[in-house]
């Protein structure tokens, strides 16, 4: 996010598939700043595409908005809309322990690279494509992902 104007508005680039959540009255968590906190969206309007201009409660001038430069807005997991069966939010994937079908430990999902064709899970030095033939099981309750590596996928480069 970045300051916009002199009245405390913030220009934000929505990194969500559900931008309609950024509406007045919504509680959001302001992360990535010196003093992270919960805040309420006081006003929202379209900015220069693809941005949205937001005013958060307690942010009344440019200086207060400038203090939030680079911040990230998050919503509570309980406020997330349900996804179709077999779909997951990125925050649910990052941190999962990854094992092969034969029990070989590969590490944990460090990041998710979003590409046009398919997502790619970064697991240590491995790049695991998020394809049905590779990712055999995602067990959120157990905190693990079971994969069937394609030939050569786990070979050292």
N, C-alpha and C positions, 0 to 999 in steps of 0.2 A: 504494500500500500504506500501511497504518497499523499502529501498534503495537496489540497486543491482549493485555491482561493484563500480568502482571509477569515472566513466564518467557521472554520473547523471541519470542513468537508474533507473526505478522503476519497481518493481515486483508487479503486480496487479492481484487480483482474480476477474474475471468478474462475477458480480452478475446480469447478464442480459440474456434474451433469444435471444438477438441480438448482439453477440460479434463482429460481422463484423463491427459494428459502431466504434470500437476502431482502427481507421486507421489514417495514417498521414493526416494532414490538418483539422481534426475534432476539432471543438471548444468544450472544456469541462469545466465544473465548478469544481474547486478543493474546496471541502467542508470539514469541520471537522478539520480545521487547524486554527492557530492564525490569519492568514490573508487570508481568502478565496478569490478566484479570478478566473477569466476566463483565460484559457490557451489553447494553440494549441498543439495537438499531433504532434511532430516533427518526430517521428519514432515509429514503433510498430513491434514486432516480437514475435513468440511463445516462451514461457518460459517452465519450467518444468510443464507438465500438472497438473492442468488446468489453470496455470497462463499465463499471457502475460507480456512481458517486454516492457515498454514504455519509451520514452524520451519526456519530455514536454518542450516547448519553455521557455527559461529563467532558466532552471534547468541544469547547466553544470557540476556539480561535486557532489561528494558523500555528502558533507555537505548540499548542497541545496536539494538533494534528501532526506536526512535524516530528514530535516525539514518538509517533507511531510508524514512522517511515520504515518500510521493510517488514512490518508486522504481518502476521497471518491470522485470518479469522477461522475459527473452528466452531462446529456445533456439537452439542452433546450427542453421544451415540444413540441415546433414546429418542432423539429428534430426527434421526435419519429415516428416510422412507425405506420400506422393505424392498429387497431386490429379488429378481426372479431366482428360482431354484438353480443352484450351481454358479451363481454370480456372487462376488464378494467385493467389499470395499477395500481399497488399498491398505488402509490402516490395519485391516484384519489379516492381511497377507504378510506384511513386514513383521519380521520376528519369528515366523513359524520355523520350526526345526524341519530340515529337509533330509529325507532318507530315500534310498532306492528301494525298489520292490524286494531286493534280496537283503535289505537291512543295512546297507553301507551308509554311514553318516556323511553328509556333504556339508553341513553347517546350517546357518540360519539365513533366511531371506533378509538381506541388507537393504534392498531397494527394489523398486519396480520401474522399469523403463517402459514408457508407453509409446508404442509405435503404431503406425497405420495398420499393419498386417495383424500384429498380435503383441500383447505385453511380453516382456522378458523379465524374469526374476533373477536378480543379482544375488548369488549365493557364494560368498567369498570370491574366488577367482573364476567361478563357473557362471555361465549365462544360460539359464534354463528357459526355453520358450514356453509360454503359457498356452500350450496346445493340449487337446484332450488325449492324444496318443502319447504325450509325454507326462503330463500331470494326471496321475491316476486317481489320487484322492486328496482332498483337503479336509482335514479334521480340526476344526477350530477349537472344539472343546479339549481335544488332546494336544493342541498346539503343534501339529505336524502336517507336513505335505509329503505324500509318497509320489515318487517319480519313476518313470521307465525311460532312462536316457536313450536317445537316438544313437546309433553307432557313431563313435568318434566324439560325442559330446563331452565326455569326461576325460578325454586324452589331453595331456599337457600340450600347450602350444609352443 
